[in-house]
Amino acid sequence: KTTTLVARYLAAVQAGLARPRAVRLAAEASANPDIQAFVLTQSEQQLSTRAIEKSLEGCPHLTPEFFAMLETAERTGDFATLTRLAELYEDGFR
């Protein structure tokens, strides 16, 4: 569930939401204190100038699959992959 919420909020980058705001909203939406604390260690400048994948590197509770899809989303500019990942997590990968 945590990864699902983070993926959904980060997908908002494609809709024009600024990266720092998307990352902070994703952390809040996760309702996971570990993720929230990790994101709070990132400055506005770090979140603005680094890829989201790099900003979240080392963040607890996020899976390697999540990071692979996030890297693809950032490289291609197609954040719909994160929405699809969220749907897969919600469906239990059925």
Stockholm file with secondary structure:
# STOCKHOLM 1.0

chainA/1-94         KTTTLVARYLAAVQAGLARPRAVRLAAEASANPDIQAFVLTQSEQQLSTRAIEKSLEGCPHLTPEFFAMLETAERTGDFATLTRLAELYEDGFR
#=GR chainA/1-94 SS CHHHHHHHHHGGGTTTCCHHHHHHHHHHHHTCHHHHHHHHTSCHHHHHHSCHHHHHTTCTTCCHHHHHHHHHHHHHSCTHHHHHHHHHHHTTTC
#=GC SS_cons        CHHHHHHHHHGGGTTTCCHHHHHHHHHHHHTCHHHHHHHHTSCHHHHHHSCHHHHHTTCTTCCHHHHHHHHHHHHHSCTHHHHHHHHHHHTTTC
//
